[in-house]
Amino acid sequence: MRLSRKLVFDTYAILALIEDEPGAQTVAEIISDEEAEIYMSVISLGEAYYILLRRQGEQAAEEVVRDTLMEESITLVEVPWPRVKDAARIKAKGGFSYADAFVLALAQEIKAPVVTGDPEIQAVSEELNIDIVWIGAENAKERPQNGTPPCEES
């Protein structure tokens, strides 16, 4: 797989891997690519935590946080005030979650594509001049077999 050297994971990417959803193999390949520089906002990790907490319980959520923090190929990125303002400006455009706005702000800041299967991110990516590595269903309106995309609450 030959992708951009820098990539931003959103919550969808991590949950696809954990829950073996569409795109899981691509995410695993990216993580194992020694040349890939993977970034993830702490906001996305928090979103994954609360989704897993609700779906699978505290133990599963804690394991994901621990595994993500231990994964050397993923750089967890804190959220400084300038990025908070950038995310707020992006969120003001509407159509996606506040957590998605942080993913988009980080991608703009470091000039990196977002690895996602989230149709909401895909829908605004062109307007924001952000490339997408699409790992979702071929048609953004399609849903995985269980009916719930990895990053949506059940």
Secondary structure, DSSP 4 states (H G I P E B T S, - for coil): ----SEEEE-HHHHHHHHTT-TTHHHHHHHHH-TT-EEEEEHHHHHHHHHHHHHHH-HHHHHHHHHHHHH-TTEEEE---HHHHHHHHHHHTT-SS-HHHHHHHHHHHHHT--EEE--HHHHHHHTTTT--EEE-S-SSTT---TTSS-TTS--
